[in-house]
Amino acid sequence: DQCAFEGLVRFSNEEIKHQELFRRIESMLDAQMPPGYRMVADPNAVARAVLAASTWAVLALTCHIELFVQAHYMQSIAPQEMLCPLFRDVFRFHWQDECQHVVLDELEWKREHLRMSPLERDRAVDDLIGLVGAVDGLLLAQSAADTDYFIGLLGRPCDAMERERIGAVMRSAYRWQYLITGVQHPHFGKLLASMTTAAQRQRIQSALAPIMADA
């Protein structure tokens, strides 16, 4: 337990460094981008949603995030040699860290699962569904804001039909990257199957169905 605690502290410190790194990158990008871009997520609202959920659900979502980060790098960044070397290096080192983090978080998720009663696990599944819905809500809001930003930079009129097509592509891309690639990751599927019943998985699949259909 002491080793696990020390590992959690170390990984938490690394996550704080990741956040600071990406904040610096955001600041650098913001200085070069046309004005008007905005982030719509409210950090306090996100924190409230996470704190209201069970530890089981938060660990499940954390593993999901760490696995989609890996999938994103391997599918979209690593093969693209024409990308900026610095950009690729940032995501390569982030990917390497997340490969280590998911191992510890998987162990913690399994440990938490063993401590819980069947009823607590069933409620935790509902918490996970709620967290996924909250993430999707953020993606819908950000993709809509980014659609407006993109259209505003086109330099020409955009009718309602074209605006809808652009918005649909943006929304689908965000859902694919931040939800579906994690859900469809083989290892996440294996973990989830080992800690849920068939009925619970059906509830999760039903909640995900509209998102999957949009990709």
C-alpha positions in Angstrom: 0.0 0.0 0.0 2.9 2.4 0.8 4.4 1.7 -2.7 1.0 2.3 -4.3 0.6 5.6 -2.4 4.0 6.8 -3.4 3.2 5.9 -7.0 0.0 7.8 -6.9 1.8 10.9 -5.5 4.5 10.7 -8.2 1.9 10.2 -11.0 -0.2 13.1 -9.6 2.9 15.3 -9.7 3.4 14.3 -13.3 -0.2 15.1 -14.2 0.3 18.6 -12.8 3.4 19.0 -15.0 1.3 17.8 -18.0 -1.3 20.4 -17.3 1.3 23.2 -16.9 2.9 22.1 -20.2 -0.3 22.2 -22.2 -1.2 25.6 -20.6 2.1 26.9 -21.9 1.4 25.5 -25.3 -2.1 27.0 -25.3 -0.6 30.4 -24.4 1.9 30.1 -27.3 -0.8 29.1 -29.7 -3.1 31.9 -28.5 -0.5 34.5 -29.3 -0.4 33.3 -33.0 -4.1 32.6 -33.6 -6.7 35.1 -34.8 -8.6 36.6 -32.0 -12.0 35.1 -30.9 -11.1 31.6 -29.9 -12.6 30.5 -26.6 -12.7 27.5 -24.3 -16.2 26.9 -23.1 -15.5 24.4 -20.3 -15.9 25.6 -16.8 -13.2 24.0 -14.7 -15.3 24.3 -11.5 -18.3 22.6 -13.1 -16.0 19.8 -14.3 -14.5 19.4 -10.8 -18.0 19.3 -9.3 -19.1 16.5 -11.7 -16.0 14.5 -10.9 -16.2 14.9 -7.1 -19.9 13.9 -7.2 -19.1 10.6 -8.8 -17.8 7.4 -7.2 -14.1 6.5 -7.1 -14.9 3.5 -9.3 -16.4 5.7 -12.0 -13.7 8.3 -11.9 -11.0 5.6 -12.2 -12.9 4.0 -15.1 -13.0 7.4 -16.9 -9.4 8.0 -16.1 -8.3 4.7 -17.7 -10.5 5.5 -20.7 -8.8 8.9 -21.1 -5.3 7.5 -20.8 -6.0 4.9 -23.4 -7.6 7.3 -25.9 -4.5 9.5 -25.4 -2.4 6.6 -26.5 -4.6 5.8 -29.4 -4.7 9.4 -30.6 -0.9 9.6 -30.6 -0.4 6.3 -32.4 -3.0 6.9 -35.0 -2.8 10.6 -35.7 0.6 11.9 -34.7 3.3 9.3 -34.7 2.8 8.4 -38.4 2.8 12.0 -39.5 6.5 12.8 -40.2 5.6 16.2 -41.8 4.3 17.6 -38.5 6.4 20.0 -36.5 9.1 18.0 -34.6 8.5 19.9 -31.4 4.8 19.2 -31.6 5.4 15.5 -32.2 7.9 15.3 -29.3 5.5 16.9 -26.8 2.8 14.3 -27.6 5.4 11.5 -27.8 6.6 12.1 -24.2 3.0 12.6 -23.1 2.1 9.3 -24.6 5.1 7.6 -22.9 3.9 8.9 -19.5 0.3 7.9 -20.1 1.5 4.3 -20.9 2.9 4.1 -17.4 0.0 5.9 -15.7 -2.7 3.6 -17.1 -0.9 0.6 -15.4 -1.3 2.1 -12.0 -4.8 3.4 -12.5 -5.9 0.0 -13.8 -4.6 -1.5 -10.5 -6.4 1.1 -8.5 -9.6 0.6 -10.4 -9.5 -3.2 -9.8 -8.6 -2.7 -6.1 -11.6 -0.3 -5.7 -13.9 -2.8 -7.5 -13.0 -5.5 -5.0 -13.9 -3.3 -2.1 -17.4 -2.6 -3.3 -20.7 -4.5 -2.9 -22.7 -5.5 -6.0 -25.1 -2.6 -5.3 -22.3 -0.1 -5.0 -20.9 -1.3 -8.3 -24.2 -1.0 -10.0 -24.5 2.6 -8.8 -21.0 3.3 -9.9 -21.9 2.2 -13.4 -24.6 4.9 -13.4 -22.0 7.4 -12.2 -19.8 6.4 -15.1 -22.6 6.9 -17.6 -23.2 10.3 -16.0 -19.5 11.3 -16.4 -19.5 10.2 -20.0 -22.6 12.3 -20.6 -20.9 15.3 -18.9 -17.8 14.9 -21.1 -20.1 14.6 -24.2 -21.8 17.8 -23.1 -18.4 19.6 -23.0 -17.6 18.2 -26.5 -20.9 19.4 -27.9 -20.4 22.9 -26.5 -16.7 23.2 -27.6 -17.4 21.8 -31.1 -20.2 24.4 -31.5 -17.9 27.2 -30.4 -15.1 26.0 -32.6 -17.5 25.8 -35.6 -18.5 29.4 -35.1 -14.8 30.4 -34.8 -13.9 28.5 -38.0 -16.8 29.9 -40.0 -15.9 33.4 -38.8 -12.4 33.0 -40.3 -13.6 31.7 -43.7 -13.8 35.2 -45.1 -17.0 34.5 -47.0 -20.7 33.9 -46.3 -21.8 30.5 -45.1 -25.4 29.4 -45.5 -27.3 27.3 -43.0 -26.7 24.0 -44.7 -23.0 24.5 -45.0 -22.8 25.6 -41.4 -24.7 22.5 -40.3 -22.3 20.2 -42.3 -19.2 21.9 -40.8 -20.7 21.6 -37.3 -21.6 18.0 -37.8 -18.0 17.2 -38.9 -16.5 19.0 -36.0 -18.9 17.4 -33.5 -18.2 13.9 -34.9 -14.5 14.4 -34.8 -14.5 15.5 -31.2 -16.7 12.6 -30.1 -14.4 10.2 -32.0 -11.2 11.5 -30.5 -12.3 12.0 -26.9 -14.9 9.3 -26.4 -15.1 6.6 -29.1 -11.4 5.8 -29.5 -11.3 5.1 -25.7 -14.5 3.1 -25.6 -13.3 1.0 -28.6 -9.8 0.5 -27.2 -9.4 -3.3 -26.8 -7.8 -3.0 -23.4 -10.6 -0.8 -22.0 -13.2 -3.1 -23.3 -11.5 -6.0 -21.6 -11.2 -4.1 -18.3 -14.8 -3.0 -18.4 -16.1 -6.5 -19.2 -14.2 -7.9 -16.2 -15.8 -5.5 -13.8 -19.4 -5.3 -15.1 -22.3 -7.6 -15.7 -24.0 -8.1 -19.0 -26.9 -6.0 -17.9 -24.6 -3.1 -16.8 -22.7 -3.2 -20.1 -26.1 -3.0 -21.9 -26.9 0.2 -20.0 -23.5 1.6 -20.9 -24.0 0.7 -24.6 -27.5 2.2 -24.7 -26.1 5.5 -23.3 -23.3 5.5 -25.8 -25.5 4.6 -28.8 -26.4 8.2 -29.9 -22.7 9.1 -29.7 -21.5 6.1 -31.6 -24.2 6.7 -34.3 -22.9 10.3 -34.8 -19.3 9.2 -35.6 
